[in-house]
Amino acid sequence: MSYFVEKPWGHEIRWAVNDLYLGKILLIKENQRLSRQYHEIKDETIYVLNGKLIVEIGDPATMEGVVTYTLSEGESQRITPGTIHRFCAECGTDVELIEVSTPEIEDVVRLADDYNRDGT
C-alpha cells in the first residue's frame, strides 16, 4: 500500500505505513522548505536520493545550538524526538529523499511555516 500526499512544498509518497514504522519518499521543490518543527515521539532518519538538502537544526529564536549544513546524495541524518529541524531544497534543484520513522504520522509541532499551516 502506498499513497500520494500533495504538499505545498512538493509531495510525499507513503510507501510503508504500519504499527511499527513509516516509510516515505519526499520531493521538495527547488527553493521550498518544510516547516521548522519538532516531534514529541517520532524518531526519523532521512536519506538523500537526489539533489542537495539544506538541514537546519536548532531554534533560531534563541540561537541555541543552531547549525545549518548540506547533505548530498547518499548521505543520511537521524532526527531524534524533540530536535527542532527544517529541511530545505537548495536553489536550482529539487531534492528527493527517503524518510523512515516510527509510525506517529500526526506528531508534528510546527514552530514556523511558510504556508501558514498548523498540525501535519
Secondary structure, 3 states (H helix, E strand, C coil): CCEEEEECCEEEEEEEECCCCEEEEEEECCCCECCEEECCCCCEEEEEEECCEEEEEEECCCCEEEEEEEECCCCEEEECCCCCEEEEECCCCCEEEEEEECCCCCCCEEEECCCCCCCC
